[in-house]
Amino acid sequence: MIYEAKGKLELSTLGHLQTLDSLSTGYCDLKDVSRLTNLRKLRIRVSSSLQNLEEILKFTGNTLNRIGSLIVFVDNNSGEEQAMQIVSSCRGIYKLRLEGPIAKLPKELHNYPNLTKLQLIECGLDKDQMGILEKLPNLTTLHL
C-alpha cells in the first residue's frame, strides 16, 4: 500500500520493489528511496528544484549504488544540475538514459565500470562533452 503524506506519495513501505517507473520529484520524496533496498531500475523525472538534494543523496547512497538501469528526464534547464547529481550517485549503473535539456555530463562518468549502454535524447550536449564519451571504456551501445 502506498500512503500519501503531506501531498506526496510515500514509497517507504515498498521494500521489495525492484523497478520504480516514473518517480517524479514533484510528487514523491526522494528520501523514501533509501528504504527500497531491492531497487534495480529507476526512472525519475526531475521537475522542480529540490531542496537539500546533497543531503538526500547521502541518505540514499547505498540504495542508489545498487541501481543497474537509470533513466532521468529533465523537464527544464533548472533541473540539469540536480539530475547530474542523481546520476553521480548511481555508480553501479550499466544502462543510462538521459532525456531533456542537458548540456554537461558528469565528469566522472568514465569511472563507471559497468556502463555499457548510454542514450542521450534531446540533450543538446556542449561539443566539449564528446571527450567524456570517448573515455567510456566498456560502452557498447551509444544512442544520440
N, CA, C and O of each residue as an XYZ file, in Angstrom:
576
protein
N       0.839     -1.175      0.000
C       0.000      0.000      0.000
C       0.886      1.242      0.000
O       1.847      1.324      0.765
N       0.569      2.190     -0.843
C       1.302      3.451     -0.908
C       0.484      4.501     -0.177
O      -0.698      4.683     -0.469
N       1.097      5.183      0.760
C       0.422      6.217      1.525
C       0.797      7.590      1.006
O       1.899      7.793      0.497
N      -0.115      8.522      1.136
C       0.164      9.896      0.750
C       0.399     10.692      2.014
O      -0.460     10.746      2.894
N       1.581     11.320      2.104
C       1.934     12.118      3.275
C       2.247     13.540      2.829
O       3.144     13.764      2.017
N       1.502     14.490      3.365
C       1.745     15.906      3.077
C       1.729     16.198      1.584
O       2.549     16.976      1.097
N       0.800     15.580      0.849
C       0.667     15.849     -0.569
C       1.617     15.073     -1.461
O       1.556     15.220     -2.681
N       2.488     14.257     -0.903
C       3.415     13.453     -1.692
C       3.210     11.982     -1.380
O       2.837     11.616     -0.266
N       3.457     11.145     -2.373
C       3.339      9.707     -2.167
C       4.479      9.211     -1.297
O       5.622      9.639     -1.458
N       4.169      8.310     -0.377
C       5.187      7.726      0.485
C       5.519      6.335     -0.029
O       4.653      5.461     -0.067
N       6.773      6.126     -0.426
C       7.197      4.873     -1.044
C       7.914      3.932     -0.079
O       8.263      2.810     -0.449
N       8.133      4.378      1.143
C       8.991      3.644      2.069
C       8.473      2.251      2.416
O       9.241      1.427      2.914
N       7.205      1.963      2.170
C       6.653      0.649      2.506
C       6.899     -0.395      1.421
O       6.536     -1.558      1.592
N       7.508      0.002      0.313
C       7.697     -0.901     -0.829
C       9.107     -1.498     -0.840
O       9.818     -1.395     -1.839
N       9.503     -2.111      0.250
C      10.854     -2.615      0.416
C      11.296     -3.660     -0.584
O      12.498     -3.800     -0.814
N      10.377     -4.403     -1.193
C      10.731     -5.452     -2.147
C      10.701     -4.985     -3.599
O      10.986     -5.761     -4.510
N      10.360     -3.737     -3.808
C      10.238     -3.182     -5.149
C      11.576     -3.215     -5.886
O      12.596     -2.800     -5.335
N      11.579     -3.708     -7.129
C      12.801     -3.765     -7.930
C      12.821     -2.743     -9.056
O      13.894     -2.316     -9.483
N      11.647     -2.344     -9.544
C      11.551     -1.374    -10.633
C      10.614     -0.252    -10.209
O       9.471     -0.495     -9.820
N      11.105      0.962    -10.288
C      10.288      2.136     -9.975
C      10.256      3.007    -11.218
O      11.254      3.629    -11.585
N       9.101      3.042    -11.858
C       8.937      3.735    -13.125
C       8.211      5.058    -12.886
O       7.186      5.100    -12.205
N       8.742      6.114    -13.443
C       8.117      7.438    -13.412
C       8.063      8.066    -12.022
O       7.058      8.678    -11.660
N       9.113      7.926    -11.255
C       9.226      8.645     -9.995
C       9.393     10.117    -10.326
O      10.303     10.490    -11.066
N       8.534     10.943     -9.790
C       8.612     12.383    -10.034
C       8.984     13.089     -8.747
O       8.367     12.865     -7.705
N       9.982     13.934     -8.819
C      10.404     14.673     -7.629
C       9.334     15.649     -7.175
O       9.392     16.154     -6.054
N       8.364     15.919     -8.025
C       7.271     16.800     -7.641
C       6.209     16.102     -6.801
O       5.453     16.765     -6.090
N       6.140     14.763     -6.872
C       5.085     14.025     -6.190
C       5.581     13.041     -5.134
O       4.790     12.551     -4.328
N       6.873     12.749     -5.130
C       7.411     11.768     -4.190
C       8.625     12.349     -3.477
O       9.320     13.220     -4.001
N       8.858     11.854     -2.288
C      10.010     12.282     -1.513
C      11.177     11.333     -1.806
O      11.067     10.128     -1.584
N      12.280     11.869     -2.299
C      13.434     11.029     -2.632
C      14.010     10.317     -1.415
O      14.687      9.300     -1.566
N      13.760     10.821     -0.230
C      14.262     10.153      0.979
C      13.699      8.739      1.101
O      14.349      7.856      1.661
N      12.500      8.526      0.582
C      11.878      7.202      0.641
C      12.665      6.160     -0.151
O      12.580      4.970      0.150
N      13.419      6.581     -1.145
C      14.182      5.657     -1.979
C      15.198      4.872     -1.146
O      15.541      3.746     -1.507
N      15.677      5.434     -0.059
C      16.671      4.748      0.778
C      16.143      3.443      1.342
O      16.930      2.546      1.644
N      14.845      3.312      1.491
C      14.248      2.081      2.029
C      13.949      1.042      0.955
O      13.538     -0.075      1.271
N      14.152      1.398     -0.302
C      13.892      0.479     -1.414
C      15.175     -0.287     -1.726
O      15.793     -0.082     -2.770
N      15.562     -1.158     -0.822
C      16.868     -1.824     -0.896
C      16.995     -2.816     -2.048
O      18.112     -3.199     -2.395
N      15.891     -3.242     -2.648
C      15.936     -4.167     -3.778
C      15.806     -3.461     -5.115
O      15.734     -4.118     -6.154
N      15.775     -2.145     -5.107
C      15.569     -1.371     -6.327
C      16.736     -1.554     -7.290
O      17.892     -1.345     -6.923
N      16.422     -1.951     -8.534
C      17.448     -2.165     -9.547
C      17.253     -1.279    -10.771
O      18.211     -0.984    -11.485
N      16.011     -0.855    -11.016
C      15.708      0.012    -12.157
C      14.947      1.225    -11.651
O      13.972      1.105    -10.910
N      15.413      2.398    -12.067
C      14.785      3.639    -11.633
C      14.604      4.563    -12.818
O      15.535      4.811    -13.583
N      13.404      5.062    -12.954
C      13.076      6.078    -13.963
C      12.561      7.280    -13.186
O      11.524      7.201    -12.528
N      13.283      8.387    -13.261
C      12.964      9.549    -12.445
C      12.813     10.795    -13.303
O      13.546     10.993    -14.272
N      11.864     11.617    -12.936
C      11.622     12.894    -13.610
C      11.984     14.009    -12.634
O      11.386     14.144    -11.567
N      12.978     14.803    -13.027
C      13.388     15.945    -12.213
C      12.608     17.141    -12.737
O      12.920     17.691    -13.793
N      11.584     17.535    -11.976
C      10.667     18.547    -12.476
C      10.689     19.849    -11.693
O      10.134     20.852    -12.142
N      11.309     19.844    -10.555
C      11.337     21.071     -9.766
C      12.637     21.140     -8.983
O      13.379     20.162     -8.891
N      12.893     22.291     -8.431
C      14.104     22.481     -7.639
C      13.997     21.672     -6.353
O      13.031     21.810     -5.603
N      14.978     20.842     -6.108
C      14.978     20.001     -4.915
C      15.818     20.649     -3.823
O      16.993     20.952     -4.029
N      15.222     20.852     -2.691
C      15.972     21.398     -1.574
C      16.718     20.264     -0.877
O      16.205     19.150     -0.769
N      17.905     20.545     -0.415
C      18.730     19.578      0.326
C      19.025     18.313     -0.471
O      19.095     17.227      0.104
N      19.197     18.434     -1.778
C      19.434     17.249     -2.607
C      20.697     16.513     -2.190
O      20.695     15.283     -2.136
N      21.767     17.224     -1.897
C      23.015     16.559     -1.493
C      22.801     15.726     -0.242
O      23.304     14.607     -0.147
N      22.064     16.258      0.712
C      21.781     15.531      1.949
C      20.935     14.288      1.656
O      21.188     13.215      2.203
N      19.938     14.442      0.794
C      19.078     13.325      0.423
C      19.892     12.233     -0.264
O      19.703     11.049      0.016
N      20.798     12.624     -1.164
C      21.596     11.648     -1.898
C      22.559     10.905     -0.978
O      22.814      9.719     -1.187
N      23.097     11.577      0.031
C      23.942     10.880      1.011
C      23.116      9.844      1.756
O      23.590      8.741      2.029
N      21.892     10.198      2.080
C      20.983      9.333      2.821
C      20.591      8.108      2.000
O      20.414      7.021      2.549
N      20.455      8.282      0.682
C      20.011      7.196     -0.199
C      21.166      6.517     -0.934
O      20.935      5.640     -1.766
N      22.390      6.907     -0.640
C      23.560      6.450     -1.379
C      23.683      4.954     -1.566
O      23.941      4.506     -2.683
N      23.507      4.157     -0.516
C      23.652      2.706     -0.642
C      22.632      2.116     -1.595
O      22.954      1.214     -2.367
N      21.416      2.610     -1.551
C      20.370      2.117     -2.446
C      20.665      2.513     -3.882
O      20.517      1.692     -4.788
N      21.078      3.747     -4.109
C      21.343      4.220     -5.463
C      22.516      3.482     -6.099
O      22.540      3.311     -7.318
N      23.472      3.049     -5.319
C      24.613      2.304     -5.849
C      24.213      0.927     -6.374
O      24.953      0.330     -7.157
N      23.060      0.416     -5.959
C      22.596     -0.901     -6.410
C      21.816     -0.840     -7.710
O      21.548     -1.873     -8.323
N      21.453      0.354     -8.135
C      20.644      0.508     -9.340
C      21.488      0.180    -10.572
O      22.607      0.671    -10.718
N      20.942     -0.648    -11.449
C      21.643     -1.026    -12.666
C      21.192     -0.239    -13.881
O      21.984      0.033    -14.783
N      19.925      0.126    -13.905
C      19.351      0.836    -15.044
C      18.730      2.132    -14.545
O      17.875      2.118    -13.660
N      19.162      3.252    -15.116
C      18.699      4.567    -14.675
C      18.247      5.390    -15.870
O      18.980      5.541    -16.848
N      17.040      5.917    -15.781
C      16.511      6.835    -16.788
C      16.170      8.130    -16.066
O      15.434      8.126    -15.080
N      16.708      9.237    -16.564
C      16.469     10.542    -15.944
C      15.885     11.485    -16.985
O      16.493     11.732    -18.026
N      14.709     12.003    -16.694
C      14.069     13.019    -17.524
C      14.239     14.362    -16.829
O      13.980     14.485    -15.632
N      14.665     15.351    -17.567
C      14.803     16.702    -17.030
C      13.766     17.572    -17.726
O      13.770     17.689    -18.952
N      12.880     18.182    -16.949
C      11.802     18.983    -17.524
C      12.256     20.361    -17.995
O      11.712     20.897    -18.961
N      13.237     20.930    -17.328
C      13.682     22.271    -17.719
C      15.147     22.456    -17.365
O      15.732     21.627    -16.668
N      15.732     23.530    -17.840
C      17.167     23.771    -17.631
C      17.555     23.858    -16.164
O      18.697     23.555    -15.817
N      16.650     24.258    -15.307
C      16.995     24.403    -13.892
C      17.208     23.048    -13.207
O      17.792     22.997    -12.124
N      16.749     21.960    -13.814
C      16.909     20.648    -13.206
C      18.148     19.898    -13.642
O      18.400     18.796    -13.154
N      18.939     20.469    -14.558
C      20.106     19.760    -15.094
C      21.119     19.405    -14.012
O      21.564     18.260    -13.927
N      21.477     20.363    -13.203
C      22.493     20.111    -12.175
C      22.025     19.044    -11.198
O      22.805     18.179    -10.800
N      20.769     19.098    -10.813
C      20.241     18.108     -9.888
C      20.188     16.723    -10.527
O      20.459     15.720     -9.867
N      19.845     16.671    -11.789
C      19.824     15.393    -12.493
C      21.221     14.778    -12.516
O      21.372     13.572    -12.321
N      22.243     15.605    -12.753
C      23.606     15.090    -12.793
C      24.075     14.635    -11.411
O      24.893     13.721    -11.308
N      23.574     15.257    -10.361
C      23.895     14.801     -9.009
C      23.298     13.413     -8.769
O      23.925     12.569     -8.129
N      22.117     13.183     -9.267
C      21.482     11.866     -9.131
C      22.281     10.820     -9.903
O      22.548      9.733     -9.390
N      22.658     11.149    -11.131
C      23.462     10.223    -11.946
C      24.777      9.918    -11.233
O      25.214      8.767    -11.205
N      25.403     10.927    -10.665
C      26.685     10.737     -9.976
C      26.558      9.845     -8.749
O      27.552      9.288     -8.283
N      25.355      9.705     -8.227
C      25.126      8.863     -7.048
C      24.853      7.409     -7.402
O      24.792      6.559     -6.514
N      24.689      7.115     -8.669
C      24.365      5.752     -9.121
C      25.580      5.148     -9.824
O      25.573      4.998    -11.046
N      26.596      4.810     -9.084
C      27.871      4.360     -9.652
C      27.843      2.962    -10.258
O      28.746      2.604    -11.015
N      26.824      2.165     -9.939
C      26.783      0.796    -10.435
C      25.988      0.610    -11.710
O      25.798     -0.524    -12.150
N      25.523      1.676    -12.311
C      24.643      1.542    -13.477
C      25.364      0.935    -14.673
O      26.542      1.197    -14.914
N      24.623      0.119    -15.413
C      25.123     -0.420    -16.675
C      24.374      0.208    -17.845
O      24.849      0.192    -18.980
N      23.191      0.765    -17.554
C      22.375      1.381    -18.595
C      21.923      2.754    -18.096
O      21.349      2.877    -17.014
N      22.194      3.785    -18.907
C      21.833      5.150    -18.544
C      21.142      5.823    -19.711
O      21.632      5.805    -20.840
N      20.000      6.416    -19.425
C      19.283      7.203    -20.437
C      19.024      8.583    -19.842
O      18.433      8.704    -18.768
N      19.469      9.614    -20.544
C      19.239     10.996    -20.137
C      18.378     11.657    -21.201
O      18.674     11.582    -22.394
N      17.313     12.303    -20.755
C      16.417     12.938    -21.708
C      16.048     14.326    -21.214
O      15.629     14.507    -20.070
N      16.211     15.299    -22.096
C      15.867     16.676    -21.757
C      17.070     17.586    -21.905
O      18.134     17.145    -22.339
N      16.911     18.853    -21.550
C      17.980     19.841    -21.752
C      19.166     19.635    -20.804
O      19.200     20.161    -19.692
N      20.127     18.858    -21.281
C      21.333     18.578    -20.502
C      22.529     18.964    -21.367
O      22.725     18.391    -22.439
N      23.317     19.911    -20.922
C      24.465     20.386    -21.695
C      25.765     19.719    -21.257
O      26.707     19.620    -22.043
N      25.821     19.256    -19.995
C      27.062     18.692    -19.464
C      26.813     17.361    -18.773
O      25.876     17.216    -17.988
N      27.667     16.393    -19.076
C      27.642     15.090    -18.425
C      28.512     15.140    -17.173
O      29.390     15.997    -17.067
N      28.283     14.241    -16.230
C      29.180     14.187    -15.068
C      30.607     13.852    -15.520
O      30.804     12.915    -16.294
N      31.586     14.600    -15.051
C      32.983     14.388    -15.464
C      33.487     13.005    -15.081
O      34.345     12.441    -15.760
N      32.954     12.460    -13.992
C      33.429     11.164    -13.509
C      32.733      9.979    -14.179
O      32.902      8.841    -13.742
N      31.963     10.227    -15.219
C      31.222      9.154    -15.903
C      32.156      8.044    -16.399
O      31.758      6.880    -16.449
N      33.379      8.392    -16.760
C      34.319      7.369    -17.242
C      34.740      6.398    -16.133
O      35.349      5.365    -16.414
N      34.421      6.724    -14.884
C      34.751      5.843    -13.764
C      33.624      4.854    -13.446
O      33.663      4.185    -12.413
N      32.636      4.759    -14.312
C      31.539      3.828    -14.107
C      31.904      2.533    -14.826
O      31.701      2.435    -16.036
N      32.429      1.551    -14.126
C      32.969      0.352    -14.779
C      31.917     -0.503    -15.475
O      32.256     -1.252    -16.392
N      30.652     -0.415    -15.069
C      29.613     -1.273    -15.629
C      28.834     -0.628    -16.762
O      28.009     -1.293    -17.389
N      29.069      0.648    -17.045
C      28.265      1.366    -18.029
C      28.551      0.850    -19.440
O      29.634      1.052    -19.990
N      27.533      0.169    -20.012
C      27.673     -0.379    -21.355
C      26.697      0.251    -22.346
O      26.934      0.215    -23.554
N      25.605      0.828    -21.850
C      24.597      1.412    -22.732
C      24.304      2.842    -22.296
O      24.057      3.110    -21.121
N      24.337      3.754    -23.261
C      24.086      5.162    -22.975
C      23.184      5.734    -24.053
O      23.474      5.622    -25.244
N      22.094      6.346    -23.629
C      21.175      7.023    -24.540
C      21.089      8.486    -24.111
O      20.869      8.786    -22.937
N      21.263      9.381    -25.060
C      21.158     10.815    -24.813
C      20.094     11.358    -25.757
O      20.331     11.484    -26.959
N      18.940     11.676    -25.226
C      17.785     12.075    -26.024
C      17.494     13.563    -25.791
O      17.278     13.986    -24.655
N      17.489     14.348    -26.862
C      17.177     15.773    -26.804
C      17.996     16.517    -25.750
O      17.491     17.414    -25.073
N      19.257     16.135    -25.623
C      20.095     16.730    -24.583
C      20.745     18.043    -25.011
O      20.792     18.991    -24.227
N      21.239     18.110    -26.226
C      21.931     19.321    -26.649
C      23.257     19.500    -25.929
O      23.558     20.585    -25.430
N      24.053     18.429    -25.874
C      25.341     18.479    -25.188
C      26.278     19.496    -25.822
O      26.276     19.685    -27.038
N      27.073     20.144    -24.989
C      28.135     21.014    -25.494
C      29.143     20.150    -26.238
O      29.312     18.974    -25.918
N      29.814     20.733    -27.234
C      30.785     19.977    -28.038
C      31.914     19.398    -27.201
O      32.423     18.320    -27.508
N      32.310     20.103    -26.145
C      33.418     19.616    -25.316
C      33.054     18.351    -24.532
O      33.934     17.733    -23.932
N      31.790     17.960    -24.525
C      31.354     16.762    -23.804
C      31.695     15.474    -24.549
O      31.652     14.395    -23.958
N      32.029     15.566    -25.820
C      32.378     14.369    -26.586
C      33.633     13.709    -26.025
O      33.798     12.497    -26.162
N      34.511     14.469    -25.403
C      35.705     13.915    -24.774
C      35.356     12.960    -23.641
O      36.062     11.976    -23.419
N      34.277     13.240    -22.928
C      33.828     12.340    -21.857
C      33.326     11.034    -22.460
O      33.611      9.955    -21.940
N      32.582     11.133    -23.553
C      32.068      9.924    -24.204
C      33.191      9.034    -24.719
O      33.077      7.809    -24.683
N      34.273      9.638    -25.196
C      35.416      8.878    -25.715
C      36.098      8.047    -24.638
O      36.770      7.062    -24.945
N      35.931      8.437    -23.382
C      36.643      7.783    -22.281
C      35.833      6.690    -21.591
O      36.250      6.191    -20.545
N      34.702      6.311    -22.141
C      33.880      5.271    -21.515
C      34.373      3.908    -21.988
O      34.061      3.496    -23.105
N      35.134      3.204    -21.159
C      35.862      2.005    -21.601
C      34.993      0.827    -21.990
O      35.384      0.058    -22.869
N      33.833      0.648    -21.378
C      33.032     -0.543    -21.624
C      31.761     -0.259    -22.413
O      30.897     -1.129    -22.525
N      31.637      0.936    -22.956
C      30.445      1.311    -23.682
C      30.304      0.497    -24.965
O      31.205      0.499    -25.804
N      29.177     -0.198    -25.122
C      28.940     -0.986    -26.328
C      27.822     -0.394    -27.171
O      27.758     -0.641    -28.375
N      26.932      0.392    -26.548
C      25.808      0.986    -27.269
C      25.691      2.456    -26.902
O      25.613      2.818    -25.728
N      25.681      3.302    -27.943
C      25.515      4.744    -27.736
C      24.420      5.230    -28.669
O      24.502      5.051    -29.885
N      23.398      5.844    -28.097
C      22.278      6.373    -28.879
C      22.228      7.865    -28.646
O      21.978      8.320    -27.530
N      22.466      8.633    -29.708
C      22.445     10.093    -29.626
C      21.217     10.627    -30.328
O      21.011     11.840    -30.374
